Amino acid sequence: MKAAIFDTLGLPEDVLQIKDIPLPEPEKGQIRIKITCSNINPSDIMFVQGLYGIRPQLPSGAGFEGVGIVNKCGTNVQLKEGIRVSFTGIGSWAEYIIVNVNDAIPVPDSIPDEVACQLFVNPFAAFSLLHEANLQAGEFLLLTAGGSTFSQLVVQIAAQKGIKTICTVRKDIQIEQLKKLGAFAVINTETETLAKKVMELTENKGVSVCMDAVGGELAGKALQSLKRGGKVLVYGMLSLKESLIHNGLMIFKNLKIEGFWLSSWLREADKQTIQSVAAEVIQAFSSQTLKMHVEKQYTIDEIKEAVKTADSQGRKGKILISFK
């Protein structure tokens, strides 16, 4: 089978190779999935560079999620062969993958592959982080990396709950799309001062919560945008720089910073909570109350071009790898 493999750490377009490797066999509690579509997330790019929370065991496959058909089951598995599932597991940029049965959820035909391949990472994180934020209708939420798929999902869910989202972008091309999805405001941090603009938008009150995926200087500016008692939920570091923390602000405004990693949440949350979130995700996309935009699809043989496009600035949608 074809798979994207890397033997050394580095930029994906430099180190990924398409190799023909043996078809894997599922063991107890595992299933083998014939992949039909997978996507490219920032976490995938960081994993190949050795910058993610999970360190690759070289040589390693790449890609953390996708959709496909259960091709073979190991022992102690109740899922039937032929069922279409969304899944998470290392090595989704390949024709087949082995995952634990608990890391796959059946998806209805009403959700196309282009959406189903994205159900785990961003939707689960969006619903879970909004739960952690515990915001009420009328409160303000600041989203750094506002043009990302994750932020676009949060904007839509928040709008349905009456929460006012303020998104940061670096390209004006993303502003109109975010406002159409329900963003209260969009700030281009290349041309506007973040904290000053946020205070104008919130009548000098500040935002209750910021979800930060960037870190570095922008995270420090986001901290200045919080109201007294506000908090930052950190879930990424796209800048590859540590957040600039202002101790005085933290102390005198009683601010909080918390980390969030979906992998930990999936391990630590109780089964009922995970099933509840999964049901919310499936319902939202089956009813099309949430939408995810796709910019372009590539084949596995075009993986180097695909990862370069996925890592570029100003995209309006997700980059996918199709195996159809």
C-alpha positions in Angstrom: 0.0 0.0 0.0 1.1 3.6 -0.6 1.9 5.7 2.5 3.6 9.1 3.2 6.6 8.2 5.4 9.3 10.3 6.9 12.7 9.0 8.2 14.0 12.3 9.6 12.4 15.3 11.1 11.9 18.5 9.0 9.6 20.4 6.8 7.0 18.0 5.4 7.7 19.0 1.8 11.4 18.1 2.4 11.2 14.9 4.3 8.0 13.1 3.3 8.4 10.2 0.9 5.7 8.0 -0.8 6.6 4.4 0.0 5.0 1.1 -0.8 4.7 -0.7 2.6 3.1 -4.0 3.6 -0.6 -4.0 4.4 -1.0 -3.9 8.2 -3.0 -6.4 10.2 -5.4 -5.5 13.0 -4.9 -7.0 16.5 -7.3 -7.3 19.4 -9.5 -4.2 19.7 -8.3 -2.8 16.4 -9.7 -2.2 13.0 -8.2 -1.7 9.6 -9.6 1.1 7.5 -9.4 1.6 3.8 -9.0 5.4 3.7 -11.1 7.4 1.2 -10.1 10.9 2.3 -7.9 12.5 4.9 -7.0 16.1 5.7 -4.0 18.3 6.7 -4.0 20.1 10.0 -1.4 22.3 11.6 -0.7 19.6 14.1 0.2 17.3 11.3 2.8 19.7 10.0 4.2 20.2 13.5 4.4 16.4 14.1 6.6 15.9 11.1 8.9 18.6 12.4 9.1 17.1 15.9 7.3 20.1 17.4 4.1 18.4 18.5 3.2 16.9 21.9 3.5 13.4 20.4 7.0 12.6 19.3 7.2 10.5 16.1 9.0 7.1 16.3 11.0 7.1 13.1 10.4 6.0 10.5 6.8 7.2 10.9 3.6 7.8 9.0 1.9 11.2 9.1 -1.6 12.6 9.3 -3.9 12.3 12.3 -7.4 11.9 11.0 -9.6 10.8 8.0 -12.5 8.8 6.9 -12.8 5.4 5.3 -14.4 1.9 5.2 -13.7 -0.7 7.9 -11.8 -3.3 5.9 -10.9 -5.8 8.6 -11.5 -6.2 12.3 -9.4 -7.7 15.0 -10.8 -9.8 17.9 -13.0 -8.2 20.5 -14.5 -5.7 18.0 -18.2 -5.1 17.6 -18.0 -2.9 14.5 -18.8 -4.7 11.2 -16.7 -4.7 8.1 -18.0 -2.4 5.4 -19.0 0.4 7.9 -17.9 3.9 7.0 -16.1 5.6 9.9 -14.4 8.8 10.8 -11.2 8.1 12.8 -8.1 9.5 14.5 -4.8 7.8 14.4 -1.2 8.4 13.3 -0.7 7.6 9.6 -3.8 8.8 7.9 -1.9 9.9 4.8 -1.9 6.4 3.5 -4.2 4.0 1.7 -4.9 1.9 4.8 -4.5 2.5 8.6 -4.9 0.5 11.8 -6.7 2.3 14.7 -8.2 1.3 18.0 -11.9 0.7 17.6 -12.6 3.4 20.2 -10.9 6.0 18.0 -13.4 5.5 15.2 -17.1 6.7 15.0 -19.6 5.5 12.3 -20.8 8.4 10.1 -24.0 8.6 8.1 -24.2 8.9 4.3 -25.6 12.4 4.7 -22.0 13.6 5.6 -19.8 13.5 2.5 -16.2 12.3 2.8 -14.8 15.8 2.4 -16.5 16.7 5.7 -16.3 13.3 7.4 -12.5 13.3 7.2 -12.4 16.4 9.4 -14.8 15.4 12.1 -12.4 14.5 14.9 -9.7 17.1 15.4 -11.4 20.5 14.8 -15.1 19.8 15.6 -14.3 17.9 18.8 -11.9 20.6 19.9 -14.4 23.4 19.0 -17.2 21.9 21.0 -14.9 20.9 23.9 -13.2 24.3 24.2 -16.5 26.2 24.1 -17.6 23.9 27.0 -14.4 24.9 28.9 -14.9 28.6 28.1 -18.4 28.4 29.7 -19.6 31.7 28.0 -23.1 33.0 28.1 -25.0 34.8 25.3 -23.8 38.4 24.9 -20.2 37.7 26.1 -17.2 38.3 23.9 -14.8 35.6 22.7 -11.5 36.4 21.0 -10.1 33.9 18.5 -6.5 34.2 17.2 -5.8 32.5 13.9 -9.4 33.5 13.0 -9.3 32.1 9.5 -8.5 28.5 10.6 -11.0 25.7 10.2 -11.2 25.5 14.0 -12.0 29.1 14.4 -14.6 29.0 11.6 -16.4 26.2 13.5 -16.2 28.1 16.8 -17.6 31.2 15.1 -20.6 29.3 13.8 -21.3 27.4 17.1 -20.9 30.6 19.1 -23.2 32.6 16.9 -25.9 30.0 17.5 -25.4 30.4 21.2 -25.4 34.3 21.0 -21.7 34.5 21.9 -19.9 37.4 20.1 -16.7 36.3 18.5 -13.9 38.7 17.5 -11.4 37.0 15.1 -7.8 38.0 14.3 -6.5 37.6 10.7 -3.4 38.8 8.8 -5.1 38.9 5.4 -8.2 41.0 4.5 -9.3 38.2 2.1 -10.6 36.2 5.1 -12.7 39.0 6.7 -15.9 38.7 4.5 -16.1 34.9 4.9 -15.8 35.1 8.7 -18.5 37.7 9.0 -20.8 35.6 6.8 -20.2 32.7 9.3 -21.4 34.9 12.1 -18.3 36.7 13.5 -19.1 39.8 15.4 -15.9 41.5 14.2 -12.7 40.6 12.4 -9.4 42.5 13.1 -6.4 42.5 10.8 -3.5 42.5 13.2 -1.1 43.7 10.4 -3.0 47.0 10.1 -4.8 47.5 13.5 -3.7 47.4 17.1 -5.4 44.4 18.7 -6.0 45.5 22.3 -7.1 49.0 21.2 -9.6 47.7 18.7 -11.0 45.1 21.1 -11.6 47.7 23.7 -13.5 49.8 21.1 -15.6 46.9 20.1 -16.4 45.9 23.7 -17.0 49.4 25.1 -13.7 49.2 27.1 -14.8 46.1 28.9 -12.6 43.5 27.1 -13.3 39.9 26.2 -14.1 37.2 28.6 -12.1 34.5 27.0 -9.4 34.2 24.3 -8.7 30.9 22.4 -5.1 31.2 21.3 -3.5 29.1 18.6 -0.6 31.4 17.8 1.5 32.2 20.9 4.4 34.7 20.7 3.8 38.4 20.5 0.1 38.0 19.5 -0.6 36.0 22.6 0.7 38.9 24.7 -1.5 41.3 22.9 -4.5 39.0 23.3 -3.8 39.0 27.1 -4.1 42.8 27.1 -7.6 42.4 25.4 -9.1 40.4 28.3 -11.5 41.9 30.9 -10.8 41.5 34.6 -11.1 37.9 35.6 -10.8 36.7 31.9 -8.8 33.8 30.7 -6.8 32.5 27.7 -7.3 28.9 26.6 -4.1 27.9 24.7 -4.5 25.2 22.2 -1.7 25.9 19.7 1.6 27.6 18.9 1.5 28.4 15.2 4.2 31.1 15.6 6.6 28.5 17.0 7.3 31.1 19.7 6.5 31.1 23.4 3.7 33.4 24.5 4.7 36.8 25.9 3.2 36.9 29.4 2.7 40.2 31.2 3.0 39.4 34.9 1.5 42.7 36.0 -1.6 42.2 33.9 -1.9 38.6 35.2 -1.8 39.8 38.8 -3.8 43.0 38.9 -6.5 41.9 36.5 -6.7 38.4 38.0 -6.2 36.7 34.6 -5.9 33.0 34.0 -4.1 30.9 31.3 -5.1 27.3 30.7 -3.8 24.7 28.2 -6.0 22.4 26.1 -4.9 19.4 24.1 -7.5 17.3 22.4 -5.5 14.1 22.8 -5.5 14.5 26.6 -9.2 15.4 26.6 -10.1 12.3 24.7 -8.1 10.2 27.2 -9.4 11.8 30.3 -13.1 12.6 29.5 -15.6 10.0 30.6 -17.1 7.8 27.9 -20.6 9.5 28.2 -19.1 13.0 27.6 -17.2 11.8 24.5 -20.3 10.1 23.1 -22.4 13.2 23.8 -19.9 15.4 21.9 -19.7 12.9 19.1 -23.5 13.0 18.8 -23.4 16.8 18.7 -20.8 16.8 16.0 -22.6 14.2 13.9 -26.0 16.0 14.3 -24.4 19.4 13.4 -22.9 18.2 10.1 -25.8 15.9 9.2 -28.2 18.8 9.5 -25.7 21.1 7.8 -26.0 23.7 10.6 -22.2 23.7 10.6 -20.1 24.0 7.5 -16.4 23.4 6.7 -14.8 24.8 3.6 -12.5 22.8 1.4 -10.0 24.7 -0.8 -8.4 21.9 -2.8 -7.9 18.2 -2.9 -4.7 16.3 -3.8 -3.7 12.7 -4.4 -1.2 10.9 -2.1 1.4 11.2 -4.9 1.0 15.0 -4.7 1.7 15.1 -0.9 4.6 17.5 -1.1 2.6 20.1 -3.0 -0.4 19.5 -0.7 1.5 20.2 2.6 3.1 23.3 1.1 -0.4 24.6 0.2 -1.8 23.7 3.6 1.0 25.6 5.4 0.5 28.7 3.3 -1.1 31.9 4.6 -4.5 33.2 3.6 -6.2 30.0 2.8 -10.0 30.0 2.9 -10.5 26.2 3.4 -9.0 22.9 4.3 -6.5 21.0 2.1 -7.5 17.3 1.6 -5.9 14.1 0.3 -8.3 12.0 -1.7 -7.9 8.2 -2.3 -10.9 7.8 -4.5 
